[in-house]
Amino acid sequence: MAYAFTEYFERKVLAKRPYLTKAMCIRAVAAPLRKEVQADGERVRFWAAAPELGGRFLRVVTLADGRTIHNAFPDRRFKP
């Protein structure tokens, strides 16, 4: 499956969180521990373990297509 990235992700997210990589985000979307569609259907959330983050979990948010990555961050509140 081919993945794309929003301009927001490319310019803001990667600049604000330089410890994140596109590869980490793609892995989370490809093999999530949990996946949820927002109530409005506009975004899809994926959670995955990220060893690079010291055992924390990464939340990746895509557009409705589930392939265009829009946001990503370590999610401290996620419980598997």
Backbone torsions as a table, in degrees:
resi	resn	phi	psi	omega
1	MET	NA	135.9	178.9
2	ALA	-88.6	137.2	179.3
3	TYR	-112.0	150.6	177.6
4	ALA	-127.3	169.6	-177.8
5	PHE	-135.3	136.8	177.8
6	THR	-72.9	161.3	176.2
7	GLU	-60.9	-38.5	177.8
8	TYR	-57.3	-46.4	179.3
9	PHE	-61.3	-48.2	-177.0
10	GLU	-61.9	-43.1	-173.2
11	ARG	-90.8	-40.6	-173.0
12	LYS	-98.1	-53.4	-173.1
13	VAL	-64.4	-50.5	-178.6
14	LEU	-65.7	-30.6	177.9
15	ALA	-72.8	-40.3	-177.9
16	LYS	-76.2	-29.3	-177.7
17	ARG	-127.0	73.1	-174.9
18	PRO	-64.6	-14.2	177.6
19	TYR	-77.1	-11.4	176.7
20	LEU	-88.7	148.3	175.5
21	THR	-126.3	158.2	176.0
22	LYS	-60.7	-38.6	-179.3
23	ALA	-60.8	-40.9	177.8
24	MET	-61.2	-42.9	-178.0
25	CYS	-67.5	-42.1	178.6
26	ILE	-62.9	-42.0	178.0
27	ARG	-59.4	-41.2	-179.5
28	ALA	-64.2	-40.8	-179.6
29	VAL	-72.2	-36.8	-177.5
30	ALA	-72.6	-32.1	-176.3
31	ALA	-142.1	68.9	-176.4
32	PRO	-78.4	153.8	169.4
33	LEU	-78.1	-33.7	178.0
34	ARG	-145.8	149.2	178.1
35	LYS	-138.0	133.1	178.5
36	GLU	-136.8	139.1	173.0
37	VAL	-95.9	130.6	177.3
38	GLN	-59.5	153.8	-177.5
39	ALA	-56.0	-35.5	-178.8
40	ASP	-82.5	-6.5	178.6
41	GLY	76.5	3.2	-176.1
42	GLU	-81.5	-24.2	-176.3
43	ARG	-137.4	156.2	174.7
44	VAL	-125.5	133.6	-179.7
45	ARG	-106.9	138.3	178.3
46	PHE	-128.1	138.6	175.2
47	TRP	-121.1	140.7	177.3
48	ALA	-152.1	153.0	173.8
49	ALA	-68.4	142.9	179.4
50	ALA	-130.3	95.4	-179.7
51	PRO	-54.8	-31.4	179.5
52	GLU	-64.6	-17.8	-178.9
53	LEU	-101.2	23.2	177.0
54	GLY	68.6	35.1	177.9
55	GLY	88.6	0.7	178.0
56	ARG	-79.5	171.9	-179.8
57	PHE	-105.3	143.2	179.9
58	LEU	-103.3	129.5	172.0
59	ARG	-103.0	128.8	177.7
60	VAL	-119.7	131.0	-179.8
61	VAL	-111.6	127.8	177.5
62	THR	-114.2	167.3	170.3
63	LEU	-70.1	176.5	-174.9
64	ALA	-57.1	-24.7	-178.7
65	ASP	-71.6	-12.6	179.1
66	GLY	74.3	6.5	-177.9
67	ARG	-125.9	-20.8	-178.8
68	THR	-95.3	108.8	-174.8
69	ILE	-79.7	127.4	-173.6
70	HIS	-113.3	-34.5	-177.1
71	ASN	-152.8	156.9	177.0
72	ALA	-159.8	143.2	178.7
73	PHE	-166.3	156.3	173.7
74	PRO	-67.7	132.0	-177.3
75	ASP	-106.4	101.4	-176.6
76	ARG	-69.6	-24.4	-175.9
77	ARG	-91.3	-7.5	-176.7
78	PHE	-68.7	131.9	174.8
79	LYS	-121.5	118.9	-178.0
80	PRO	-66.9	NA	NA
